Amino acid sequence: MAQDIGYAAEQDDTVREWQTRAIARLRAEQASAPETPLIELPLTDAPGIRLFLKDESAHASGSLKHRLARSLFLHALCNGRISPDTLIVEASSGSTAVSAAWFARLLGLPFLAVVPACTAREKILQIEALGGTCREVADPRTIQSEAARIARECTGYHLDQFTLAERATDYRASGNIAQAIFAQMADVPGGLPRWIVCGAGTGGTATTLGRHARYMGHAARLAVADPEASVFHRHYADRSVSRVEGALSCVEGIGRAAVELSFTPEVIDRMVVVHDGAGMAAAHHLSALMGRSCGPSTGVNLHACMEIVAEMVARGETGNLVTILCDSGERYRSTCHDPQWCEAKGFTPDDAHPALARFLPLMPDLARRAAA
């Protein structure tokens, strides 16, 4: 018996040493990674108002979810939940899974993503290229329970972004997206943002932004852009609403059928409801304007910004706005940026917010490209 106990203790020491090295590796990755850039979109006919994109596509794994995936791994490691041979499982419409696959490869861990069958093929290919495996499910509402089941049956670990996003990310610490935005905006003429605009998938990013602004005493207000089909804006208006039925949003990564534990409506100052077609049209418009492809969740964010800018202009207000460029549109060539896919969904350029043409006009050749 004494030998058995000693062997178990030796195994525990080996695992603990691996966990320590893994944590150090993640901390080193964070410390060495360059901060993502802040890009201004020059507005016309909006005196005293400036709009900036926080370009999270510049992360090594290509999206806003890089920060979240790192935090989820650190949360698990610091809680002693991951060992050198643990299967990592996550439920995701794509971008969190891509980032999780990136970090799993960094740590030499096997990774399995449970994704809706409607997920853009480009993201599935990225997950597989990073060494991950995808399990596709027909009903997007079941991805979380399916991921939990697989992790349980395989003695793996479920990252569980929808539950843990807000607690895994420390809103007080350096390195979170809110701290980065305020640090960068401090050097911008006009100063800290009047509005920060983001979407909500898990709710973790919105919660971090809202909490950090309050913690630091910033006056910035938080607007969350939410697809029409999502439950979040309904729950914001009426806390008794926790679920919606029917078709889900075509915008991958944001909007949910059920309120997630990481969604904290009390830190949000307003919700902007965005039709899927309007988000797609804004993504096309922005892609043409920037000369690079942007994803649909970024389009939803931009639509909400245009609504706020129009209101500020009408009231004679000035100030800076910041929103998030979540990921590249290259991940959505077969969906958002496929004209046939958009046509089949009934999305057209006419869905665009009229403020886009007013405040972010395209040159004629770019306008034709956006409408193509």
VOBA-1610 file (N, C-alpha, C; in pm, whole numbers, padded with zeros to 5 digits, always signed):
BEGIN
Met+00083-00121+00000Met+00000+00000+00000Met+00087+00126+00000Ala+00195+00121+00080Ala+00285+00236+00086Ala+00345+00265-00051Gln+00377+00157-00126Gln+00431+00177-00260Gln+00328+00242-00351Asp+00201+00199-00339Asp+00095+00256-00422Asp+00080+00405-00395Ile+00083+00442-00266Ile+00068+00582-00230Ile+00185+00664-00284Gly+00305+00607-00271Gly+00423+00676-00323Gly+00417+00695-00473Tyr+00368+00593-00545Tyr+00357+00601-00691Tyr+00257+00709-00730Ala+00143+00716-00657Ala+00042+00819-00686Ala+00098+00958-00662Ala+00177+00971-00552Ala+00236+01102-00523Ala+00335+01143-00632Glu+00411+01044-00682Glu+00506+01073-00789Glu+00433+01116-00916Gln+00321+01047-00946Gln+00241+01087-01062Gln+00188+01228-01045Asp+00139+01260-00925Asp+00086+01394-00899Asp+00194+01499-00917Asp+00315+01470-00873Asp+00426+01564-00890Asp+00456+01587-01037Thr+00451+01479-01115Thr+00477+01491-01259Thr+00372+01577-01326Val+00246+01555-01290Val+00137+01635-01348Val+00150+01780-01306Arg+00179+01803-01178Arg+00192+01940-01128Arg+00305+02014-01199Glu+00415+01944-01221Glu+00526+02007-01292Glu+00487+02042-01436Trp+00412+01953-01501Trp+00367+01982-01637Trp+00272+02102-01637Gln+00181+02107-01541Gln+00087+02219-01531Gln+00161+02350-01511Thr+00264+02348-01428Thr+00343+02468-01404Thr+00410+02515-01532Arg+00465+02422-01608Arg+00528+02457-01735Arg+00425+02509-01835Ala+00307+02447-01836Ala+00202+02490-01930Ala+00155+02631-01898Ile+00137+02662-01770Ile+00096+02797-01730Ile+00202+02898-01770Ala+00328+02862-01745Ala+00438+02952-01781Ala+00441+02976-01932Arg+00411+02874-02009Arg+00412+02888-02154Arg+00301+02982-02201Leu+00184+02970-02141Leu+00073+03059-02177Leu+00101+03202-02135Arg+00159+03220-02018Arg+00193+03354-01973Arg+00300+03417-02062Ala+00395+03336-02105Ala+00498+03386-02196Ala+00439+03425-02331Glu+00345+03344-02379Glu+00278+03376-02507Glu+00206+03509-02496Gln+00137+03531-02385Gln+00064+03656-02366Gln+00160+03774-02357Ala+00269+03756-02284Ala+00364+03866-02266Ala+00434+03904-02395Ser+00458+03806-02482Ser+00533+03832-02605Ser+00445+03875-02722Ala+00314+03855-02709Ala+00224+03886-02820Ala+00207+04038-02834Pro+00220+04092-02952Pro+00198+04236-02970Pro+00050+04270-02949Glu+00024+04388-02897Glu-00115+04431-02878Glu-00181+04451-03013Thr-00306+04414-03025Thr-00378+04429-03151Thr-00401+04578-03180Pro-00400+04615-03308Pro-00405+04758-03342Pro-00543+04821-03329Leu-00539+04952-03318Leu-00659+05033-03320Leu-00661+05106-03454Ile-00769+05088-03530Ile-00778+05143-03665Ile-00892+05244-03671Glu-00864+05364-03719Glu-00970+05463-03731Glu-01040+05449-03866Leu-01172+05457-03863Leu-01253+05467-03985Leu-01298+05613-03996Pro-01235+05692-04084Pro-01270+05835-04092Pro-01416+05854-04132Leu-01490+05928-04052Leu-01631+05954-04079Leu-01647+06084-04157Thr-01748+06089-04240Thr-01785+06214-04307Thr-01916+06263-04246Asp-01938+06395-04251Asp-02064+06454-04206Asp-02093+06421-04059Ala-01987+06402-03979Ala-02006+06373-03836Ala-01899+06450-03757Pro-01910+06583-03754Pro-01806+06664-03689Pro-01789+06630-03541Gly-01662+06614-03502Gly-01633+06588-03361Gly-01654+06444-03317Ile-01687+06355-03412Ile-01709+06215-03378Ile-01606+06130-03452Arg-01540+06040-03381Arg-01440+05951-03442Arg-01475+05807-03408Leu-01455+05719-03506Leu-01489+05578-03491Leu-01363+05493-03510Phe-01340+05402-03416Phe-01221+05316-03420Phe-01261+05168-03414Leu-01181+05088-03483Leu-01193+04942-03476Leu-01078+04886-03395Lys-01109+04804-03297Lys-01006+04728-03226Lys-00991+04597-03303Asp-00878+04584-03375Asp-00863+04476-03472Asp-00814+04347-03405Glu-00908+04269-03355Glu-00876+04145-03286Glu-00842+04031-03382Ser-00860+04054-03511Ser-00820+03951-03608Ser-00668+03939-03616Ala-00596+04035-03556Ala-00450+04035-03560Ala-00388+03935-03462His-00468+03873-03377His-00415+03771-03286His-00360+03653-03365Ala-00271+03577-03303Ala-00207+03463-03369Ala-00309+03361-03417Ser-00419+03343-03344Ser-00522+03247-03387Ser-00634+03314-03466Gly-00621+03446-03491Gly-00705+03512-03589Gly-00836+03573-03546Ser-00861+03582-03415Ser-00990+03640-03376Ser-00990+03691-03233Leu-01098+03760-03200Leu-01127+03807-03065Leu-01118+03694-02962Lys-01151+03572-03003Lys-01158+03460-02910Lys-01022+03410-02864His-00914+03466-02918His-00780+03428-02874His-00764+03456-02725Arg-00807+03575-02683Arg-00795+03613-02542Arg-00878+03518-02454Leu-01001+03489-02499Leu-01088+03402-02420Leu-01032+03262-02409Ala-00984+03208-02521Ala-00931+03071-02517Ala-00813+03062-02422Arg-00724+03161-02428Arg-00610+03161-02334Arg-00659+03163-02189Ser-00757+03248-02161Ser-00809+03259-02025Ser-00874+03129-01979Leu-00946+03062-02070Leu-01010+02936-02034Leu-00907+02827-02003Phe-00800+02823-02081Phe-00694+02726-02053Phe-00626+02757-01920Leu-00595+02884-01895Leu-00531+02921-01769Leu-00622+02891-01650His-00749+02918-01665His-00847+02889-01560His-00847+02741-01527Ala-00846+02657-01629Ala-00847+02512-01609Ala-00716+02464-01547Leu-00604+02515-01596Leu-00474+02472-01545Leu-00454+02514-01400Cys-00492+02638-01367Cys-00475+02686-01230Cys-00569+02616-01133Asn-00675+02557-01184Asn-00765+02476-01101Asn-00728+02328-01103Gly-00617+02295-01170Gly-00570+02157-01171Gly-00656+02062-01251Arg-00726+02114-01352Arg-00823+02032-01427Arg-00766+01966-01552Ile-00647+02009-01595Ile-00589+01957-01718Ile-00456+01889-01688Ser-00440+01769-01744Ser-00316+01693-01733Ser-00253+01681-01872Pro-00132+01624-01881Pro-00061+01621-02010Pro-00134+01547-02121Asp-00224+01455-02087Asp-00293+01376-02190Asp-00443+01402-02192Thr-00487+01511-02130Thr-00631+01540-02123Thr-00686+01581-02260Leu-00797+01519-02300Leu-00869+01562-02420Leu-00944+01691-02388Ile-00917+01796-02465Ile-00986+01924-02449Ile-01106+01925-02544Val-01222+01958-02490Val-01345+01961-02570Val-01409+02099-02556Glu-01457+02155-02666Glu-01529+02281-02659Glu-01643+02285-02758Ala-01751+02351-02717Ala-01866+02376-02803Ala-01852+02516-02860Ser-01863+02529-02990Ser-01839+02659-03053Ser-01892+02660-03194Ser-01932+02781-03240Ser-01968+02795-03382Ser-01845+02818-03467Gly-01729+02816-03406Gly-01608+02819-03488Gly-01490+02894-03433Ser-01502+03024-03406Ser-01385+03104-03373Ser-01323+03066-03239Thr-01404+03041-03137Thr-01348+02996-03010Thr-01279+02862-03029Ala-01338+02775-03109Ala-01278+02644-03134Ala-01145+02658-03208Val-01138+02751-03303Val-01011+02772-03374Val-00904+02816-03275Ser-00937+02912-03190Ser-00840+02961-03093Ser-00805+02854-02990Ala-00905+02776-02947Ala-00877+02668-02852Ala-00788+02562-02914Ala-00810+02532-03042Ala-00725+02436-03111Ala-00581+02489-03119Trp-00567+02619-03139Trp-00434+02681-03145Trp-00361+02662-03013Phe-00430+02688-02901Phe-00366+02674-02770Phe-00345+02528-02732Ala-00437+02441-02772Ala-00418+02298-02745Ala-00292+02249-02815Arg-00271+02292-02939Arg-00150+02253-03010Arg-00026+02309-02941Leu-00034+02434-02893Leu+00079+02494-02822Leu+00120+02410-02701Leu+00020+02349-02634Leu+00046+02271-02513Leu+00059+02122-02540Gly+00042+02082-02666Gly+00054+01941-02701Gly-00062+01856-02655Leu-00182+01915-02652Leu-00301+01845-02603Leu-00395+01809-02719Pro-00465+01696-02711Pro-00565+01664-02813Pro-00686+01756-02796Phe-00751+01787-02908Phe-00863+01882-02904Phe-00976+01835-02994Leu-01098+01847-02941Leu-01219+01814-03018Leu-01318+01930-03005Ala-01367+01977-03120Ala-01467+02084-03122Ala-01603+02027-03160Val-01705+02065-03086Val-01843+02032-03120Val-01903+02156-03183Val-01936+02147-03312Val-01979+02264-03388Val-02113+02238-03456Pro-02193+02343-03477Pro-02315+02326-03557Pro-02280+02284-03699Ala-02364+02202-03759Ala-02337+02157-03895Ala-02335+02272-03995Cys-02397+02386-03960Cys-02401+02501-04049Cys-02276+02590-04038Thr-02180+02552-03956Thr-02059+02631-03939Thr-01985+02643-04072Ala-01933+02763-04099Ala-01858+02784-04223Ala-01746+02682-04236Arg-01735+02621-04356Arg-01636+02515-04376Arg-01493+02564-04355Glu-01471+02692-04382Glu-01336+02746-04366Glu-01288+02734-04220Lys-01379+02754-04126Lys-01339+02744-03985Lys-01314+02599-03945Ile-01394+02509-03996Ile-01371+02367-03968Ile-01235+02323-04021Leu-01202+02369-04140Leu-01071+02336-04198Leu-00957+02394-04115Gln-00978+02514-04059Gln-00875+02574-03975Gln-00854+02492-03847Ile-00963+02448-03787Ile-00952+02366-03666Ile-00875+02238-03695Glu-00908+02176-03805Glu-00840+02051-03841Glu-00693+02077-03877Ala-00664+02189-03941Ala-00526+02221-03975Ala-00440+02242-03851Leu-00504+02281-03741Leu-00434+02301-03615Leu-00425+02172-03533Gly-00471+02062-03590Gly-00462+01933-03523Gly-00586+01892-03449Gly-00691+01973-03455Gly-00814+01941-03386Gly-00905+01852-03467Thr-01008+01800-03401Thr-01112+01720-03466Thr-01246+01788-03444Cys-01334+01780-03543Cys-01466+01843-03532Cys-01576+01738-03526Arg-01669+01758-03437Arg-01791+01678-03430Arg-01907+01770-03463Glu-01971+01749-03579Glu-02080+01836-03622Glu-02213+01782-03571Val-02299+01876-03525Val-02432+01837-03478Val-02536+01918-03554Ala-02651+01856-03577Ala-02754+01920-03660Ala-02819+02038-03589Asp-02846+02026-03459Asp-02916+02131-03384Asp-02815+02215-03308Pro-02796+02342-03346Pro-02698+02426-03277Pro-02724+02439-03128Arg-02849+02420-03086Arg-02883+02434-02944Arg-02822+02324-02858Thr-02776+02216-02920Thr-02729+02102-02842Thr-02576+02095-02831Ile-02504+02191-02888Ile-02358+02176-02891Ile-02298+02175-02751Gln-02354+02253-02660Gln-02297+02261-02526Gln-02317+02130-02450Ser-02437+02077-02454Ser-02464+01951-02383Ser-02386+01836-02446Glu-02370+01839-02578Glu-02294+01734-02645Glu-02146+01741-02608Ala-02092+01861-02599Ala-01952+01876-02559Ala-01931+01826-02417Ala-02024+01858-02328Ala-02014+01813-02189Ala-02021+01661-02181Arg-02110+01601-02263Arg-02124+01455-02263Arg-01995+01388-02310Ile-01938+01438-02419Ile-01815+01379-02472Ile-01701+01390-02370Ala-01687+01508-02310Ala-01580+01527-02212Ala-01598+01432-02093Arg-01722+01415-02051Arg-01750+01327-01937Arg-01718+01181-01971Glu-01762+01136-02087Glu-01743+00995-02125Glu-01599+00963-02160Cys-01523+01064-02206Cys-01384+01041-02245Cys-01285+01083-02136Thr-01338+01119-02019Thr-01256+01171-01910Thr-01171+01288-01960Gly-01234+01371-02039Gly-01167+01490-02090Gly-01205+01612-02010Tyr-01177+01729-02065Tyr-01212+01854-01998Tyr-01288+01944-02095His-01407+01987-02052His-01491+02077-02131His-01455+02221-02094Leu-01401+02297-02189Leu-01363+02436-02162Leu-01483+02520-02119Asp-01599+02497-02179Asp-01727+02555-02138Asp-01726+02707-02136Gln-01701+02765-02252Gln-01696+02911-02262Gln-01826+02978-02219Phe-01939+02913-02243Phe-02066+02978-02216Phe-02092+02994-02066Thr-02031+02908-01986Thr-02043+02920-01841Thr-01929+02998-01780Leu-01807+02976-01830Leu-01687+03022-01760Leu-01625+03149-01816Ala-01676+03202-01926Ala-01610+03318-01988Ala-01595+03435-01893Glu-01699+03468-01820Glu-01692+03587-01736Glu-01608+03566-01611Arg-01596+03442-01564Arg-01514+03421-01444Arg-01369+03388-01480Ala-01345+03334-01599Ala-01207+03302-01640Ala-01130+03428-01677Thr-01200+03531-01724Thr-01136+03656-01764Thr-01139+03755-01648Asp-01025+03801-01605Asp-01016+03896-01495Asp-01030+04038-01549Tyr-01142+04104-01520Tyr-01166+04238-01571Tyr-01075+04342-01507Arg-01009+04309-01396Arg-00920+04405-01328Arg-00777+04399-01380Ala-00739+04286-01438Ala-00598+04263-01472Ala-00561+04324-01607Ser-00431+04340-01627Ser-00383+04383-01758Ser-00396+04267-01855Gly-00407+04299-01982Gly-00414+04195-02083Gly-00555+04165-02131Asn-00657+04211-02057Asn-00792+04191-02110Asn-00823+04299-02213Ile-00925+04275-02294Ile-00951+04365-02406Ile-00992+04504-02361Ala-01062+04513-02248Ala-01105+04644-02200Ala-00985+04730-02161Gln-00893+04672-02085Gln-00773+04745-02044Gln-00695+04792-02166Ala-00685+04704-02268Ala-00611+04739-02389Ala-00678+04856-02462Ile-00810+04853-02473Ile-00882+04960-02543Ile-00860+05094-02473Phe-00879+05097-02343Phe-00866+05224-02272Phe-00722+05276-02275Ala-00624+05186-02268Ala-00484+05228-02275Ala-00452+05290-02410Gln-00502+05228-02518Gln-00476+05281-02651Gln-00552+05411-02677Met-00675+05418-02629Met-00756+05537-02654Met-00708+05657-02574Ala-00632+05636-02468Ala-00581+05747-02388Ala-00490+05838-02470Asp-00430+05784-02576Asp-00338+05860-02660Asp-00405+05916-02786Val-00536+05898-02798Val-00608+05941-02917Val-00670+06078-02892Pro-00661+06171-02989Pro-00730+06300-02973Pro-00878+06278-02944Gly-00928+06350-02848Gly-01067+06331-02807Gly-01079+06240-02687Gly-00970+06166-02659Gly-00964+06090-02535Gly-01042+05959-02533Leu-01074+05916-02414Leu-01137+05786-02393Leu-01274+05779-02459Pro-01317+05660-02496Pro-01441+05647-02574Pro-01567+05689-02498Arg-01657+05748-02574Arg-01789+05778-02521Arg-01875+05651-02523Trp-01854+05569-02629Trp-01926+05443-02645Trp-01828+05334-02686Ile-01848+05215-02628Ile-01783+05093-02676Ile-01894+05000-02723Val-01878+04944-02842Val-01981+04860-02902Val-01924+04720-02926Cys-01997+04618-02883Cys-01954+04480-02908Cys-02077+04392-02924Gly-02056+04272-02977Gly-02162+04173-02983Gly-02157+04084-02860Ala-02255+03995-02848Ala-02257+03901-02736Ala-02280+03760-02788Gly-02184+03673-02759Gly-02199+03530-02789Gly-02211+03456-02658Thr-02099+03450-02585Thr-02106+03400-02448Thr-02154+03510-02354Gly-02126+03635-02389Gly-02150+03747-02299Gly-02024+03787-02226Gly-01918+03710-02240Gly-01795+03734-02166Gly-01727+03865-02201Thr-01717+03896-02331Thr-01651+04020-02371Thr-01728+04142-02322Ala-01859+04140-02340Ala-01941+04252-02293Ala-01929+04269-02142Thr-01930+04159-02070Thr-01918+04166-01924Thr-01784+04223-01883Thr-01676+04179-01948Thr-01543+04231-01917Thr-01535+04381-01944Leu-01589+04425-02058Leu-01586+04566-02093Leu-01664+04649-01992Gly-01786+04605-01959Gly-01869+04680-01865Gly-01809+04684-01726Arg-01759+04571-01679Arg-01701+04567-01545Arg-01575+04654-01535His-01488+04644-01637His-01363+04720-01633His-01390+04870-01634Ala-01484+04914-01715Ala-01516+05057-01719Ala-01562+05105-01582Arg-01644+05028-01515Arg-01690+05065-01381Arg-01576+05060-01279Tyr-01496+04957-01287Tyr-01385+04940-01194Tyr-01287+05056-01201Met-01261+05103-01324Met-01165+05211-01344Met-01229+05350-01334Gly-01360+05356-01320Gly-01428+05484-01310Gly-01442+05557-01441His-01436+05484-01553His-01450+05547-01684His-01596+05579-01713Ala-01618+05687-01787Ala-01755+05727-01820Ala-01809+05658-01944Ala-01727+05578-02011Ala-01770+05512-02135Ala-01895+05429-02113Arg-01983+05431-02211Arg-02104+05351-02208Arg-02086+05229-02299Leu-02152+05121-02263Leu-02140+04995-02338Leu-02269+04965-02411Ala-02258+04949-02544Ala-02371+04908-02627Ala-02342+04768-02680Val-02440+04680-02670Val-02426+04544-02722Val-02514+04528-02844Ala-02451+04490-02956Ala-02522+04465-03081Ala-02565+04320-03083Asp-02693+04295-03104Asp-02746+04160-03090Asp-02836+04125-03209Pro-02817+04007-03271Pro-02904+03967-03382Pro-03052+03958-03339Glu-03140+03984-03434Glu-03284+03981-03405Glu-03328+03850-03341Ala-03274+03738-03387Ala-03319+03607-03340Ala-03267+03572-03201Ser-03176+03652-03147Ser-03110+03620-03021Ser-03201+03646-02900Val-03175+03575-02793Val-03249+03594-02669Val-03193+03709-02586Phe-03068+03749-02608Phe-03004+03843-02517Phe-03079+03977-02509His-03117+04035-02623His-03185+04164-02617His-03324+04151-02556Arg-03386+04036-02571Arg-03516+04011-02508Arg-03500+04000-02356His-03395+03932-02313His-03369+03919-02170His-03331+04053-02109Tyr-03260+04135-02185Tyr-03223+04268-02137Tyr-03348+04352-02109Ala-03448+04339-02197Ala-03572+04415-02181Ala-03664+04355-02075Asp-03658+04223-02059Asp-03747+04153-01965Asp-03671+04034-01908Arg-03626+04044-01784Arg-03542+03942-01724Arg-03610+03806-01712Ser-03741+03801-01727Ser-03811+03673-01719Ser-03793+03590-01846Val-03749+03653-01955Val-03728+03582-02081Val-03588+03522-02080Ser-03579+03391-02087Ser-03449+03326-02081Ser-03422+03236-02201Arg-03519+03223-02291Arg-03502+03132-02405Arg-03593+03177-02519Val-03549+03151-02642Val-03633+03175-02759Val-03636+03050-02844Glu-03745+03033-02915Glu-03758+02920-03008Glu-03747+02972-03151Gly-03747+02880-03244Gly-03742+02920-03385Gly-03602+02924-03439Ala-03591+02976-03561Ala-03463+02979-03631Ala-03364+03069-03560Leu-03237+03029-03560Leu-03132+03109-03498Leu-03070+03203-03601Ser-02988+03294-03553Ser-02921+03390-03640Ser-02823+03320-03734Cys-02807+03379-03853Cys-02707+03330-03948Cys-02569+03387-03919Val-02560+03479-03823Val-02432+03540-03788Val-02363+03450-03687Glu-02257+03385-03730Glu-02187+03291-03642Glu-02112+03365-03531Gly-02121+03311-03411Gly-02041+03362-03300Gly-02115+03453-03205Ile-02225+03516-03249Ile-02301+03602-03158Ile-02449+03565-03165Gly-02521+03602-03058Gly-02662+03568-03050Gly-02681+03426-03002Arg-02772+03406-02908Arg-02795+03273-02853Arg-02945+03250-02835Ala-02982+03121-02829Ala-03122+03086-02805Ala-03155+03086-02657Ala-03055+03068-02571Ala-03075+03067-02426Ala-02975+03162-02362Val-03017+03227-02254Val-02929+03318-02183Val-02817+03238-02116Glu-02693+03277-02144Glu-02579+03207-02088Glu-02537+03270-01956Leu-02470+03192-01871Leu-02431+03239-01739Leu-02333+03355-01745Ser-02258+03365-01856Ser-02160+03472-01868Ser-02220+03605-01911Phe-02348+03607-01946Phe-02414+03730-01989Phe-02460+03808-01866Thr-02413+03932-01853Thr-02444+04014-01736Thr-02513+04142-01782Pro-02646+04143-01792Pro-02715+04259-01850Pro-02698+04387-01770Glu-02672+04375-01640Glu-02663+04494-01555Glu-02546+04585-01592Val-02445+04535-01661Val-02330+04620-01696Val-02344+04680-01836Ile-02456+04652-01903Ile-02480+04700-02039Ile-02570+04823-02034Asp-02535+04926-02112Asp-02613+05050-02111Asp-02722+05053-02216Arg-02703+04980-02326Arg-02811+04969-02425Arg-02785+04849-02515Met-02894+04796-02572Met-02885+04690-02671Met-02930+04747-02805Val-02862+04708-02911Val-02902+04746-03047Val-02935+04618-03122Val-03058+04605-03164Val-03104+04485-03234Val-03073+04499-03382Val-03009+04397-03440Val-02962+04405-03578Val-03014+04286-03658His-03081+04314-03768His-03125+04209-03860His-03003+04144-03925Asp-03009+04013-03946Asp-02895+03942-04006Asp-02851+04005-04137Gly-02947+04040-04222Gly-02914+04099-04352Gly-02840+04230-04338Ala-02878+04309-04236Ala-02810+04437-04213Ala-02666+04414-04169Gly-02644+04311-04088Gly-02508+04278-04046Gly-02423+04233-04163Met-02481+04150-04251Met-02407+04103-04369Met-02374+04221-04461Ala-02471+04309-04482Ala-02448+04423-04570Ala-02339+04514-04514Ala-02339+04533-04383Ala-02236+04617-04320Ala-02099+04551-04333Ala-02093+04418-04320Ala-01966+04347-04337Ala-01913+04364-04479His-02002+04356-04579His-01960+04375-04718His-01912+04518-04740His-01985+04613-04683His-01950+04754-04698His-01813+04782-04636Leu-01792+04733-04515Leu-01665+04755-04446Leu-01550+04687-04519Ser-01574+04567-04570Ser-01470+04495-04644Ser-01426+04574-04766Ala-01523+04631-04838Ala-01489+04713-04954Ala-01415+04840-04913Leu-01459+04900-04804Leu-01399+05025-04757Leu-01254+05004-04714Met-01226+04892-04645Met-01093+04867-04591Met-01001+04795-04689Gly-01059+04735-04793Gly-00978+04658-04886Gly-00933+04526-04828Arg-01005+04477-04729Arg-00977+04347-04668Arg-01109+04292-04614Ser-01120+04162-04611Ser-01246+04097-04579Ser-01268+04090-04428Cys-01388+04127-04386Cys-01426+04126-04243Cys-01546+04033-04223Gly-01552+03971-04106Gly-01658+03876-04077Gly-01792+03941-04044Pro-01900+03863-04042Pro-02034+03918-04022Pro-02059+03975-03883Ser-01996+03920-03778Ser-02017+03977-03645Ser-01960+04119-03638Thr-01853+04145-03713Thr-01800+04281-03722Thr-01901+04371-03792Gly-01968+04317-03893Gly-02073+04393-03961Gly-02186+04431-03867Val-02225+04339-03780Val-02330+04367-03681Val-02285+04480-03589Asn-02158+04474-03545Asn-02104+04581-03460Asn-02108+04715-03532Leu-02068+04715-03660Leu-02063+04840-03735Leu-02203+04898-03753His-02301+04813-03779His-02440+04860-03792His-02482+04934-03665Ala-02452+04876-03549Ala-02488+04940-03423Ala-02417+05074-03406Cys-02291+05080-03448Cys-02216+05206-03442Cys-02283+05314-03526Met-02328+05276-03646Met-02393+05373-03733Met-02520+05428-03669Glu-02592+05344-03600Glu-02714+05390-03532Glu-02678+05492-03423Ile-02573+05463-03348Ile-02532+05553-03241Ile-02475+05683-03298Val-02393+05674-03402Val-02337+05794-03465Val-02450+05884-03516Ala-02549+05825-03582Ala-02661+05904-03634Ala-02733+05978-03521Glu-02751+05911-03409Glu-02816+05975-03294Glu-02730+06087-03237Met-02598+06064-03228Met-02509+06167-03175Met-02509+06290-03264Val-02505+06269-03396Val-02508+06382-03490Val-02638+06460-03475Ala-02748+06389-03464Ala-02879+06455-03452Ala-02887+06539-03324Arg-02817+06496-03219Arg-02821+06569-03092Arg-02706+06669-03078Gly-02619+06675-03178Gly-02506+06766-03172Gly-02398+06723-03075Glu-02387+06593-03049Glu-02289+06541-02955Glu-02158+06509-03026Thr-02050+06506-02950Thr-01920+06467-03002Thr-01862+06358-02913Gly-01754+06295-02962Gly-01689+06192-02882Gly-01639+06078-02969Asn-01563+05990-02907Asn-01506+05874-02975Asn-01588+05749-02949Leu-01593+05663-03051Leu-01655+05531-03041Leu-01552+05427-03076Val-01560+05313-03009Val-01474+05199-03041Val-01561+05076-03056Thr-01536+05000-03160Thr-01601+04870-03174Thr-01495+04766-03210Ile-01536+04642-03225Ile-01441+04532-03240Ile-01449+04473-03380Leu-01333+04464-03444Leu-01320+04385-03566Leu-01286+04244-03518Cys-01385+04156-03524Cys-01375+04028-03454Cys-01285+03927-03523Asp-01301+03913-03654Asp-01220+03816-03728Asp-01226+03848-03877Ser-01149+03774-03953Ser-01140+03797-04097Ser-01259+03734-04169Gly-01302+03800-04275Gly-01407+03745-04358Gly-01363+03624-04438Glu-01231+03597-04440Glu-01182+03478-04510Glu-01239+03351-04447Arg-01280+03360-04323Arg-01342+03244-04256Arg-01486+03221-04302Tyr-01537+03314-04382Tyr-01679+03308-04422Tyr-01695+03319-04573Arg-01596+03271-04647Arg-01606+03276-04794Arg-01725+03195-04844Ser-01759+03087-04774Ser-01868+03000-04820Ser-02003+03043-04764Thr-02005+03148-04680Thr-02131+03194-04623Thr-02147+03344-04649Cys-02113+03427-04554Cys-02135+03571-04564Cys-02080+03632-04692His-01965+03586-04738His-01901+03646-04856His-01921+03564-04983Asp-02023+03479-04982Asp-02063+03405-05101Asp-02195+03466-05151Pro-02194+03533-05267Pro-02316+03598-05316Pro-02434+03502-05329Gln-02409+03379-05370Gln-02518+03283-05384Gln-02579+03246-05249Trp-02495+03231-05149Trp-02545+03202-05013Trp-02631+03317-04964Cys-02582+03441-04983Cys-02659+03558-04939Cys-02792+03569-05013Glu-02788+03542-05142Glu-02912+03548-05221Glu-03012+03444-05174Ala-02964+03323-05142Ala-03053+03218-05093Ala-03117+03256-04960Lys-03044+03334-04878Lys-03097+03379-04749Lys-03185+03502-04762Gly-03186+03562-04879Gly-03265+03682-04900Gly-03197+03809-04857Phe-03063+03807-04839Phe-02988+03925-04796Phe-02947+04005-04919Thr-02965+04136-04914Thr-02928+04223-05026Thr-02857+04347-04971Pro-02788+04423-05059Pro-02725+04548-05014Pro-02825+04648-04958Asp-02952+04637-04998Asp-03054+04729-04947Asp-03079+04712-04799Asp-03029+04601-04740Asp-03045+04580-04596Asp-02954+04671-04514Ala-02858+04736-04579Ala-02758+04816-04507Ala-02823+04935-04437His-02770+04971-04322His-02815+05090-04250His-02788+05212-04339Pro-02886+05301-04357Pro-02864+05417-04444Pro-02750+05507-04397Ala-02717+05500-04268Ala-02608+05583-04217Ala-02472+05540-04270Leu-02460+05416-04318Leu-02334+05372-04376Leu-02294+05459-04495Ala-02388+05482-04585Ala-02360+05562-04704Ala-02333+05707-04668Arg-02392+05753-04559Arg-02374+05893-04518Arg-02241+05914-04447Phe-02209+05828-04352Phe-02092+05851-04267Phe-01967+05776-04313Leu-01985+05667-04388Leu-01872+05590-04440Leu-01894+05562-04589Pro-01899+05664-04670Pro-01931+05644-04812Pro-01819+05571-04885Leu-01858+05494-04986Leu-01763+05425-05072Leu-01747+05501-05202Met-01628+05493-05258Met-01609+05542-05394Met-01693+05455-05487Pro-01733+05507-05604Pro-01824+05430-05691Pro-01776+05289-05723Asp-01646+05269-05748Asp-01599+05136-05782Asp-01606+05043-05661Leu-01581+05098-05542Leu-01590+05018-05420Leu-01736+04983-05390Ala-01824+05077-05416Ala-01966+05049-05394Ala-02015+04936-05481Arg-01967+04933-05607Arg-02005+04822-05696Arg-01951+04691-05643Arg-01828+04694-05588Arg-01767+04571-05535Arg-01846+04522-05413Ala-01889+04614-05327Ala-01964+04573-05209Ala-02098+04512-05246Ala-02158+04562-05357Ala-02289+04512-05398Ala-02281+04384-05478Ala-02160+04348-05524Ala-02144+04231-05610Ala-02163+04101-05533
//
